[in-house]
């Protein structure tokens, strides 16, 4: 993969447009691929309005023009990586008040990034260059675009002494067939906090972030481990974040090795043990090392914060799932962690398993935080007739972002190795 530093401003575009040596296809050129389920939603009214009201409605067309100028696969790689990085930085800048807003949609909104990325991936999927493109090459370009437009390759920490390092991840919007207007407060938090410095009781701490897809296959292919493996040994704290229950935050105590089958953003379902490398050594459960007692006791914002300990297990020697409010029993088989059996639980499981396999369990605070459900305002709850935003919706998202920042500030105080 091509790794490009996102915080280079105009320099990124320069990299994206540098010519490269022609690369002959490794096999016969493949036809354009059809749009995915996610990409097909892009043409609905609400996504188009979100793009228009944020100024991100020209992203895909501008990207397509740049891609059309590529005369070789090498040039296409640089265009895709560079413009993917530009999209991530543009979304971060907008969320943090830098540059033009591009429209009247509130700056804290994560949805322009999500829908603009899908416009770009659709362009790559349907592109048929004269030099020919194999299925493998197209998949490689899509992977480049995903990684660079999600901040995965943009995680950089300063070398200054005394500055702690925090890694935080969020998610794309999901359950879009239920309501295509949905925003994910974890993704919005990632954009709002990326590259920022917070002041803690122990001094400054730098936060770096990334946003992950809501797709089973990407997780099975190792997107979480690829991103986090090179970061965990050098951070002071990490937390994966996702949207959880209505009206509350939860610090999830235990994560389970089970996929429960709820459809992802491609409407694909998976019911199985979470697939990881070296399954012979795979535990049924992993646990948080976040300072949950300190987090719960602190005044961090308007929503209550809970130390959530419940799991669902099949007890040793048993056959039926049992809910255990105080965590798993010895020898049991996981059926749901504290964070459930969907991708929230899975990212927590993968991140904490990676922490443990790297030998960092006793030295690195890390785990999962569930935010409240981001709700639209009263009178704007019908997807068929409601608007894409409202004042209460925006305030709810801002309050969640602020409380995640406060939770992380409490969590990192006293942390360090």
C-alpha positions as CSV (number, residue, x, y, z in Angstrom):
1,X,0.0,0.0,0.0
2,X,1.0,3.6,-0.6
3,X,1.2,5.6,2.6
4,X,0.8,9.3,2.4
5,X,0.9,11.9,5.2
6,X,-2.4,13.7,5.2
7,X,-1.4,16.9,6.9
8,X,0.6,18.3,4.0
9,X,-2.1,20.6,2.5
10,X,-1.4,21.2,-1.2
11,X,1.6,18.8,-1.1
12,X,-0.8,15.9,-1.1
13,X,-2.3,16.9,-4.4
14,X,1.1,17.2,-5.8
15,X,1.9,13.7,-4.9
16,X,-1.4,12.5,-6.3
17,X,-0.6,13.9,-9.7
18,X,3.0,12.9,-10.1
19,X,3.4,10.6,-13.1
20,X,4.7,7.0,-12.7
21,X,6.1,4.3,-14.8
22,X,3.5,2.3,-16.7
23,X,2.7,-1.1,-15.1
24,X,1.5,-3.8,-17.4
25,X,-1.6,-5.6,-16.1
26,X,-0.8,-9.0,-14.5
27,X,-3.7,-10.6,-16.3
28,X,-6.3,-9.7,-18.8
29,X,-8.2,-6.4,-18.1
30,X,-11.4,-6.9,-16.2
31,X,-14.7,-5.1,-16.8
32,X,-16.0,-2.5,-14.5
33,X,-17.6,-3.8,-11.3
34,X,-21.2,-3.1,-10.3
35,X,-21.9,-0.6,-7.6
36,X,-22.2,-2.2,-4.1
37,X,-25.2,-2.1,-1.8
38,X,-23.6,0.8,0.1
39,X,-22.9,2.7,-3.1
40,X,-26.4,2.2,-4.4
41,X,-27.8,4.1,-1.5
42,X,-25.8,7.2,-2.6
43,X,-28.5,8.2,-5.2
44,X,-31.2,8.6,-2.6
45,X,-32.4,12.1,-1.7
46,X,-31.0,12.4,1.8
47,X,-27.4,11.5,0.9
48,X,-27.4,13.9,-2.0
49,X,-28.7,16.7,0.2
50,X,-26.1,15.9,2.9
51,X,-23.4,16.2,0.2
52,X,-24.8,19.3,-1.3
53,X,-25.2,21.1,2.1
54,X,-21.7,20.4,3.1
55,X,-19.9,21.2,-0.2
56,X,-18.8,17.6,-0.6
57,X,-21.1,17.1,-3.7
58,X,-18.2,17.8,-6.1
59,X,-15.7,15.3,-4.5
60,X,-16.6,12.3,-6.6
61,X,-16.6,14.2,-9.9
62,X,-13.3,15.9,-9.2
63,X,-11.8,12.6,-8.2
64,X,-13.1,11.0,-11.4
65,X,-11.4,13.7,-13.5
66,X,-8.1,13.1,-11.7
67,X,-8.4,9.4,-12.2
68,X,-9.1,9.8,-15.9
69,X,-5.8,11.5,-16.3
70,X,-3.9,8.5,-15.0
71,X,-2.0,6.8,-17.8
72,X,-0.8,3.8,-15.8
73,X,-1.6,1.8,-12.8
74,X,1.2,3.4,-10.8
75,X,-0.2,6.9,-11.5
76,X,-3.7,5.7,-10.6
77,X,-2.3,4.4,-7.2
78,X,-0.9,7.8,-6.5
79,X,-4.1,9.6,-7.4
80,X,-6.3,7.3,-5.3
81,X,-4.0,7.4,-2.2
82,X,-3.5,11.2,-2.5
83,X,-7.1,12.1,-3.0
84,X,-8.3,9.7,-0.3
85,X,-5.9,11.4,2.1
86,X,-7.2,14.8,1.0
87,X,-10.8,13.7,1.7
88,X,-9.9,12.6,5.2
89,X,-8.1,15.9,5.9
90,X,-10.9,17.9,4.4
91,X,-13.5,16.2,6.7
92,X,-11.2,16.7,9.8
93,X,-10.7,20.4,8.9
94,X,-14.4,21.0,8.4
95,X,-15.2,19.3,11.7
96,X,-12.6,21.4,13.5
97,X,-13.6,24.7,12.0
98,X,-10.8,25.2,9.5
99,X,-11.6,26.4,6.0
100,X,-15.0,27.0,4.4
101,X,-18.0,25.1,5.8
102,X,-19.2,24.5,2.2
103,X,-22.8,24.9,3.1
104,X,-25.3,25.1,6.0
105,X,-24.9,21.6,7.4
106,X,-23.3,21.8,10.8
107,X,-19.5,21.2,10.9
108,X,-19.7,18.4,13.4
109,X,-21.4,16.1,10.9
110,X,-19.7,12.9,10.0
111,X,-22.0,12.0,7.1
112,X,-20.3,14.1,4.3
113,X,-17.2,12.0,4.7
114,X,-19.1,8.7,4.5
115,X,-21.2,9.6,1.4
116,X,-18.3,11.3,-0.4
117,X,-16.1,8.2,0.1
118,X,-18.8,6.0,-1.4
119,X,-19.0,8.3,-4.4
120,X,-15.2,7.8,-4.9
121,X,-15.3,4.1,-4.4
122,X,-18.0,3.8,-7.0
123,X,-15.9,5.8,-9.5
124,X,-13.0,3.3,-8.9
125,X,-15.3,0.4,-9.3
126,X,-16.7,1.6,-12.6
127,X,-13.5,3.0,-14.1
128,X,-12.2,1.3,-17.3
129,X,-8.9,2.9,-18.2
130,X,-7.3,2.4,-21.7
131,X,-4.3,0.7,-20.2
132,X,-6.5,-2.0,-18.7
133,X,-7.2,-2.9,-15.1
134,X,-7.3,-6.4,-13.5
135,X,-9.6,-7.4,-10.7
136,X,-6.6,-7.5,-8.4
137,X,-5.5,-4.0,-9.4
138,X,-9.0,-2.6,-8.9
139,X,-9.2,-4.2,-5.5
140,X,-5.8,-2.7,-4.6
141,X,-7.0,0.8,-5.6
142,X,-10.1,0.4,-3.5
143,X,-8.0,-0.7,-0.5
144,X,-5.8,2.4,-1.0
145,X,-8.8,4.6,-1.1
146,X,-10.3,3.1,2.0
147,X,-7.2,3.3,4.1
148,X,-6.3,6.8,3.2
149,X,-9.8,8.3,3.4
150,X,-10.3,6.7,6.9
151,X,-7.3,8.2,8.5
152,X,-5.6,4.8,8.9
153,X,-2.4,6.0,7.3
154,X,-2.5,9.5,8.8
155,X,-1.8,8.6,12.5
156,X,1.3,10.6,13.5
157,X,2.3,11.6,17.0
158,X,4.7,14.4,18.0
159,X,8.2,13.6,19.3
160,X,7.9,16.1,22.1
161,X,8.7,14.8,25.6
162,X,5.9,14.7,28.1
163,X,3.1,14.5,25.6
164,X,1.0,11.4,26.0
165,X,-0.5,9.5,23.1
166,X,-4.1,8.5,22.7
167,X,-5.6,6.4,19.8
168,X,-9.3,6.6,19.3
169,X,-11.4,4.9,16.6
170,X,-15.0,5.5,15.4
171,X,-17.4,3.9,12.8
172,X,-19.3,4.8,9.7
173,X,-23.1,5.3,9.9
174,X,-25.1,2.0,9.8
175,X,-28.6,0.6,9.7
176,X,-29.1,2.9,6.7
177,X,-32.0,0.9,5.3
178,X,-33.9,1.7,8.4
179,X,-33.1,5.4,8.1
180,X,-30.6,6.6,5.4
181,X,-30.2,10.0,7.3
182,X,-28.4,8.3,10.2
183,X,-25.1,9.8,11.6
184,X,-22.7,7.9,13.8
185,X,-21.5,10.0,16.8
186,X,-18.4,7.8,17.1
187,X,-17.3,8.8,13.6
188,X,-18.2,12.5,14.3
189,X,-16.0,12.2,17.5
190,X,-13.1,10.8,15.5
191,X,-13.2,13.8,13.1
192,X,-13.6,16.3,15.9
193,X,-10.7,15.0,18.0
194,X,-8.2,13.9,15.3
195,X,-4.8,15.6,15.8
196,X,-6.0,17.6,18.8
197,X,-4.3,18.0,22.1
198,X,-6.1,17.8,25.4
199,X,-4.9,19.0,28.8
200,X,-5.0,16.3,31.5
201,X,-4.0,16.2,35.1
202,X,-0.6,14.8,34.0
203,X,0.0,17.3,31.2
204,X,-0.9,17.4,27.5
205,X,-2.0,14.4,25.4
206,X,-2.3,14.1,21.7
207,X,-5.3,12.3,20.1
208,X,-5.1,10.5,16.8
209,X,-8.1,8.8,15.2
210,X,-9.4,6.6,12.4
211,X,-12.9,5.6,11.3
212,X,-13.7,2.0,10.4
213,X,-16.3,0.5,8.0
214,X,-19.4,-1.4,9.2
215,X,-18.6,-4.5,7.1
216,X,-17.9,-8.0,8.3
217,X,-15.6,-8.8,5.5
218,X,-13.2,-5.9,6.1
219,X,-12.8,-7.0,9.7
220,X,-12.2,-10.6,8.6
221,X,-9.5,-9.3,6.2
222,X,-7.7,-7.7,9.1
223,X,-8.3,-3.9,8.7
224,X,-8.3,-3.4,12.5
225,X,-5.1,-5.3,13.2
226,X,-3.3,-3.7,10.2
227,X,-4.1,-0.2,11.5
228,X,-3.6,-0.8,15.2
229,X,-0.6,-3.2,15.3
230,X,2.0,-0.5,14.5
231,X,0.4,2.0,16.9
232,X,-0.4,0.1,20.2
233,X,3.2,-0.4,21.2
234,X,3.8,3.4,21.3
235,X,0.5,4.8,22.7
236,X,-0.4,5.5,26.3
237,X,-4.1,4.7,25.9
238,X,-6.5,3.5,23.2
239,X,-10.2,3.3,23.0
240,X,-12.5,2.0,20.3
241,X,-15.8,3.9,20.2
242,X,-19.2,3.1,18.7
243,X,-22.9,4.0,19.1
244,X,-24.6,1.9,21.7
245,X,-27.7,2.4,23.9
246,X,-30.2,5.2,24.2
247,X,-29.4,7.9,26.8
248,X,-26.2,6.4,28.3
249,X,-22.5,5.8,27.9
250,X,-21.1,2.3,28.6
251,X,-17.5,1.3,29.3
252,X,-17.6,-2.3,28.2
253,X,-15.9,-4.6,30.6
254,X,-15.7,-7.8,28.6
255,X,-15.7,-8.6,24.8
256,X,-16.8,-11.9,23.3
257,X,-15.4,-14.0,20.3
258,X,-18.8,-14.3,18.6
259,X,-20.5,-12.7,15.5
260,X,-24.2,-12.7,16.0
261,X,-25.3,-12.2,12.4
262,X,-26.9,-8.8,12.3
263,X,-26.6,-7.5,8.7
264,X,-23.8,-5.0,8.0
265,X,-23.8,-2.0,5.6
266,X,-23.7,-4.4,2.6
267,X,-26.6,-6.3,4.0
268,X,-24.3,-9.3,4.6
269,X,-24.8,-11.4,7.7
270,X,-22.2,-13.5,9.6
271,X,-22.9,-15.9,12.5
272,X,-19.7,-17.5,13.6
273,X,-16.7,-17.3,15.9
274,X,-14.7,-14.1,15.1
275,X,-12.1,-15.1,12.6
276,X,-8.6,-14.2,13.7
277,X,-5.0,-15.4,13.0
278,X,-3.9,-18.3,15.1
279,X,-7.4,-19.5,16.1
280,X,-5.9,-22.3,18.2
281,X,-4.8,-19.7,20.8
282,X,-7.9,-17.6,20.5
283,X,-9.7,-16.9,23.8
284,X,-13.4,-16.7,24.1
285,X,-13.2,-13.5,26.1
286,X,-11.0,-10.4,26.4
287,X,-11.3,-7.6,28.9
288,X,-10.9,-3.9,29.1
289,X,-7.9,-2.3,30.8
290,X,-9.5,1.2,30.7
291,X,-9.8,2.7,34.2
292,X,-13.6,2.1,34.3
293,X,-14.1,2.9,37.9
294,X,-12.4,6.3,37.6
295,X,-14.3,7.0,34.4
296,X,-17.7,6.2,35.9
297,X,-17.1,8.2,39.0
298,X,-16.1,11.4,37.1
299,X,-18.4,14.1,36.0
300,X,-17.9,14.0,32.2
301,X,-21.2,15.3,30.8
302,X,-24.9,15.2,30.6
303,X,-25.2,11.4,29.9
304,X,-24.7,8.8,32.7
305,X,-21.7,6.5,32.3
306,X,-21.9,2.9,33.3
307,X,-19.4,0.1,34.0
308,X,-21.2,-2.5,31.9
309,X,-20.4,-6.0,32.9
310,X,-23.1,-8.2,31.4
311,X,-22.4,-10.9,28.8
312,X,-24.2,-13.8,27.2
313,X,-22.4,-17.2,27.3
314,X,-22.9,-20.9,26.9
315,X,-21.7,-22.2,30.2
316,X,-19.1,-25.0,30.3
317,X,-20.9,-28.3,29.6
318,X,-24.1,-26.5,28.6
319,X,-25.9,-26.0,25.3
320,X,-28.1,-22.9,25.8
321,X,-27.1,-19.2,26.0
322,X,-27.3,-17.6,29.4
323,X,-27.1,-13.9,30.3
324,X,-24.5,-13.3,33.0
325,X,-24.8,-9.8,34.6
326,X,-21.4,-10.0,36.3
327,X,-19.3,-11.3,33.4
328,X,-18.4,-14.8,32.0
329,X,-17.9,-17.9,34.0
330,X,-14.9,-20.2,33.7
331,X,-14.7,-22.3,30.5
332,X,-17.8,-20.7,28.9
333,X,-18.3,-20.0,25.2
334,X,-19.1,-16.5,24.1
335,X,-22.4,-15.5,22.5
336,X,-22.3,-11.7,23.3
337,X,-19.8,-9.4,25.0
338,X,-20.9,-6.4,27.0
339,X,-21.0,-4.6,23.7
340,X,-23.2,-7.2,22.0
341,X,-22.4,-9.5,19.1
342,X,-22.0,-6.9,16.3
343,X,-19.0,-5.0,15.0
344,X,-18.8,-2.8,18.1
345,X,-18.0,-5.9,20.1
346,X,-15.8,-7.2,17.4
347,X,-13.6,-4.2,17.2
348,X,-13.2,-4.2,21.0
349,X,-12.4,-7.9,20.9
350,X,-9.8,-7.5,18.1
351,X,-8.2,-4.5,19.6
352,X,-7.9,-6.0,23.1
353,X,-6.8,-9.4,21.7
354,X,-4.1,-7.6,19.7
355,X,-3.0,-5.7,22.9
356,X,-2.7,-9.0,24.7
357,X,-0.8,-10.7,21.9
358,X,1.6,-7.9,21.9
359,X,2.3,-8.4,25.6
360,X,0.7,-5.1,26.6
361,X,-2.2,-6.2,28.8
362,X,-0.5,-5.0,32.0
363,X,0.9,-1.8,30.7
364,X,-1.6,-0.4,28.1
365,X,-5.0,0.9,29.1
366,X,-7.4,0.1,26.4
367,X,-11.0,-1.0,25.7
368,X,-14.3,0.1,24.2
369,X,-16.7,2.9,25.0
370,X,-20.3,2.9,23.7
371,X,-21.9,6.3,23.2
372,X,-25.6,7.1,23.5
373,X,-27.7,6.6,20.4
374,X,-27.7,9.9,18.4
375,X,-31.3,10.8,18.1
376,X,-33.2,13.3,15.9
377,X,-35.3,15.9,17.5
378,X,-39.0,15.5,18.5
379,X,-41.1,15.6,15.4
380,X,-38.2,14.6,13.1
381,X,-38.2,10.8,13.7
382,X,-39.9,9.6,10.5
383,X,-37.3,8.8,7.8
384,X,-39.9,9.2,5.1
385,X,-40.9,12.8,6.0
386,X,-38.1,14.0,8.3
387,X,-35.3,16.4,7.5
388,X,-31.6,15.4,7.4
389,X,-30.8,17.6,10.5
390,X,-32.4,19.6,13.2
391,X,-31.1,21.7,16.2
392,X,-31.7,18.9,18.8
393,X,-29.9,16.4,16.6
394,X,-26.9,18.7,16.3
395,X,-26.9,19.5,20.0
396,X,-27.1,15.8,20.9
397,X,-24.1,15.1,18.7
398,X,-22.0,18.0,20.1
399,X,-22.8,16.8,23.6
400,X,-21.7,13.3,22.8
401,X,-18.4,14.5,21.3
402,X,-17.7,16.7,24.3
403,X,-18.4,13.9,26.7
404,X,-16.1,11.4,24.8
405,X,-13.4,14.0,25.0
406,X,-14.0,14.3,28.8
407,X,-14.0,10.6,29.2
408,X,-10.7,10.2,27.4
409,X,-9.2,13.0,29.5
410,X,-10.1,11.2,32.7
411,X,-9.0,7.8,31.3
412,X,-5.5,9.0,30.3
413,X,-4.7,10.8,33.5
414,X,-2.3,8.6,35.4
415,X,-1.7,6.3,32.4
416,X,1.7,5.8,30.9
417,X,4.5,3.3,30.5
